[in-house]
Amino acid sequence: MTQATALAMFGCALFAASLFVYVFYGADEADSGEEKTRKLYLLERKDSTYENLRDLNFEYKAGKLSEEDYAIQRASLEDEAAAILAELDSIEKARAVVRKGVRRPSGGRA
């Protein structure tokens, strides 16, 4: 075995070991993205639903949808938007209750 062959084999082994470490030990860092709260998720869904309503309105005005299809899809999207807004409202009310419950009167027990 020549010196060039030994060097090439060493390089391949080093590359394989590096790849192994990257694949199996670097996976934890890939999962450390931004953690979404339920409120952020609902806000994204609300924006998406409103965008879908705008698109639906445009397609109806362009003549791509019948009156019946438009009415059915619009009702569905409006129901979805109402459910999202209701859940967002309940989250805000729950946060207000928590904030109110955390505050303690200043003249209380010592």
C-alpha positions in Angstrom: 0.0 0.0 0.0 1.4 3.3 -1.0 1.5 6.5 1.0 -1.1 8.2 -1.2 -3.5 5.3 -0.8 -3.1 5.3 3.0 -3.6 9.1 3.0 -6.8 8.7 0.9 -8.1 5.9 3.2 -7.4 8.1 6.3 -9.2 11.0 4.7 -12.3 8.8 3.9 -12.3 7.5 7.4 -12.1 11.0 8.9 -14.9 12.1 6.6 -17.1 9.2 7.6 -16.5 9.8 11.3 -17.2 13.5 10.9 -20.4 12.7 9.0 -21.5 10.2 11.7 -21.0 12.8 14.5 -22.8 15.5 12.5 -25.8 13.2 11.7 -26.3 11.6 15.1 -25.0 14.3 17.6 -26.1 17.5 15.8 -29.8 16.5 15.6 -30.7 18.1 19.0 -29.7 21.5 17.7 -31.9 21.2 14.7 -35.0 20.9 16.9 -34.3 24.0 18.9 -36.3 26.3 16.7 -38.8 28.9 17.9 -41.4 27.4 20.1 -44.9 28.5 19.0 -47.6 29.2 21.5 -51.2 28.5 20.9 -51.9 32.2 20.5 -49.2 32.6 17.8 -50.6 29.5 16.0 -54.1 31.0 16.0 -52.9 34.4 14.8 -51.2 32.7 11.8 -54.4 30.7 11.1 -56.5 33.9 11.3 -54.2 35.6 8.8 -54.4 32.6 6.5 -58.2 32.4 6.8 -58.6 36.1 6.0 -56.3 35.6 3.0 -58.3 32.7 1.8 -61.5 34.8 2.1 -59.9 37.5 0.0 -58.8 35.0 -2.6 -62.3 33.4 -2.7 -63.8 36.8 -3.2 -61.4 37.6 -6.1 -62.1 34.2 -7.8 -65.9 34.8 -7.5 -65.6 38.3 -9.0 -63.5 36.8 -11.8 -66.2 34.4 -12.6 -64.4 31.2 -11.6 -66.9 30.2 -9.0 -70.7 29.7 -9.2 -72.9 31.5 -6.7 -73.6 28.3 -4.8 -69.9 27.3 -4.5 -69.0 30.8 -3.4 -71.7 30.8 -0.7 -70.7 27.4 0.6 -67.0 28.1 0.7 -67.5 31.6 2.2 -69.7 30.2 5.0 -67.1 27.6 5.8 -64.2 30.1 5.9 -66.3 32.5 8.0 -67.2 29.8 10.4 -63.5 28.9 10.7 -62.6 32.6 11.3 -65.3 32.9 13.9 -64.0 29.8 15.8 -60.4 31.2 15.7 -61.5 34.6 16.9 -63.5 33.0 19.7 -60.5 30.9 20.9 -58.2 34.0 20.7 -60.8 35.9 22.8 -60.9 33.1 25.4 -57.1 33.0 25.6 -57.1 36.8 26.2 -59.8 36.5 28.9 -57.9 33.7 30.6 -54.7 35.8 30.6 -56.6 38.7 32.1 -57.9 36.5 34.9 -54.5 35.2 35.6 -53.0 38.7 35.7 -55.8 39.9 37.9 -55.4 36.9 40.3 -51.6 37.4 40.5 -52.0 41.0 41.9 -52.3 41.1 45.6 -53.8 44.0 47.6 -51.2 46.2 49.2 -53.0 46.3 52.6 -52.9 42.5 53.1 -51.3 40.3 55.7 -47.6 40.6 56.4 
